[in-house]
């Protein structure tokens, strides 16, 4: 059973690592700066980031292999880990191709979101006076999906870079805010 003292010790240990979170926030700002320049370096950067994410996914699946009981699920986690590693290697060796693959997936995801929004608009038409807003958003998502899915359209790449850059910028802000909140919590724990 965890005591109050154990929780305070764990909180103090987490608060002591506030500077790690601050560094991660700064790294996200640098990534945003590189990506939002929207040039060839941006495309390569997104491809490499995709490789890093795939490596972390592979590591997570490797951990799951050790945690899951039962042979069937272990095999699936092991297979998924290998696939993530192979995809990461591909993303590191061909970062521009990885970027364009990500752009294609983005188009598919926007299509699914658009179809869902249209279905929700018609399903809630009786109860929701603003149903037409969902319908309009769904149609715009579908138009955006087809626009993004055009492989030869350089604007698609710019849109994806803008989305990734804004995400990195927002992630950097949230990490820095979290870092200073942890630091403040650590100071309060030290006083108590």
N, C-alpha and C positions, 0 to 999 in steps of 0.2 A: 504494500500500500504506500502510495506516494504522500509524503508529508508536505506541509507548507514550506519547511526549510529546504526540501529537495526541489520544489518548484522555484523557490527564490534563487537557489544555486544554479539551476538550469537557465533561468531568466538572466542572471548575471553573466553567465558564460556566453549566452547569445548576444547580450548587449555589448560584451567585450569585443565582439567581432563586427561592430558597426562599420569599421574602416574597410572591411572586405566588401560589404554591400556598397559603400561609397565608391570604391574602385570600380565595381561592376557598373554602377551608374555612369561613371566617367567613360568607361569602355563603350557603353551603349551610345553616349553622346558622340564619341569618335566615329562609331559605325554610322550613326545618322548623318554626320558631317560628310563622310565619304560617299554614302549611298545617295544623299540628296544632291550631290553634284551632278548626278544623272549623266554619266559617261561610261566608257568601256570599263573603267576601274570599278564603277558601281556595280555593273553586271557581274564582274568577277567576284567582287566582295560578297554579293548575295549568294552566288554559287558556293563559295567557301563557307559562308555562314550555314547554308543548307547542309554541307558536309559535316560541320561541327554538330548541328542538331541531330543528324543521323547517327553520329558516333555516340552521343548521349543516349539516343534511343536504343542503340545496340547494347550499351552498357546496362541500361535499365532492364532489357530483356535477359541479359546474362544473369543479373541479380535475381530476376523472377525464376530462372531455371533452378537456382539454389533454394528458393523459398517455396515453390509450388510442390505440393505432394501429388503423386500420380504421374505415371509415365506419359500419358497422352498429352497433357498440358505442357509438360517439360519439353517434349519434342517440338511442339508448336512454338514455344518461346525460344528454343534453340534455333529453329529454322528462321524465325523472325529476326533474331539477333544476327545471324549470318547474312540475311538479306539486307538488313540495315547497314552492316559493315560493307558489303559489296556496293551498295548505293552510295555510301560515304566515300569510298575509294573513287568511284566514278565522279562524284561531285568535286572531289579534290583534283582529279586529273583533267576533268572537262567542266570547269565551273560555268562557262558560258552556256553549254548545253544543259546543265542542271538548272540554270536560271530560266531558260526557255521552257523546260519541262515544268517548272514551278508555275510559270505563266499559264501553261495549258491547264494545269490542275486548278488554278485560280478561276479560269473561265468555266470549268465544270462546276465548281463550288458556287459561283455566282448564278449559274443556271438553276441549280437545286434550290438555292435561297429564293430566287425569283418565282419558281413554281410553287414553293411552300407559301410565299406571301400571297400569291393569287388565290390559292386554295383557301387560305385562312380568310381572305377578304370575303369570298363567297360564302364560306361556312358561318361567318359571324355577321352577315349582312343584316339579319333581322334584329340583332341585339346591339349592333355597333353602328352609330351614325357616321363614324369616320371610316367606314369600310373601304370607301373609295381611295383613301390614302394608302392602305395596304395594297390595293389593286394597282395604283399608280407606281408605288415602290416596286412591286413585283415585276411590272412591265419594264421599268427602268433597269432592274437587276438583269432581266433577260437580255435586253438590248446591250447592256454593258458586258454580259457574258459573251455574246457573239462578237462584240467589238474586241474584247480582250483575247478571244480565241483565234484571231487572225494571225497566223505565224509570221507573216511578212510585214505586219504593221509595226513600225518602230514606236508608235504612240503607245502600244500595248506595253512595251518594255518600260517606257517612261512612267506609265500609270503604276505598274508593279513596283518600280523603284520608288516612286512617291509613297505608295502604301507602306512598303518596307521601311523607308526612311522615317515616316511619321510614326510608325510602330516603334522603331528604335529610339526615337526622340522621346516619346511618351514613356517607354520603358525606363529610359535613363532618368527622367524626372521622378518616376515612382520609386526607383531604387535609391536615389539621393534623399528623397523625403523619408523613406523607410530607414536609411542609415542614420539620419539625424534623430528620428524618433527612437531608434535603438540606443543611440548615444545618450539621449535625454533620460530614457528609462534606466539605463545603467547608472547615471548620476543619482537618480532618485533612489535606486536600490542601495547605492553606496551610503547615502545619508541615513537610510532606515536601519 
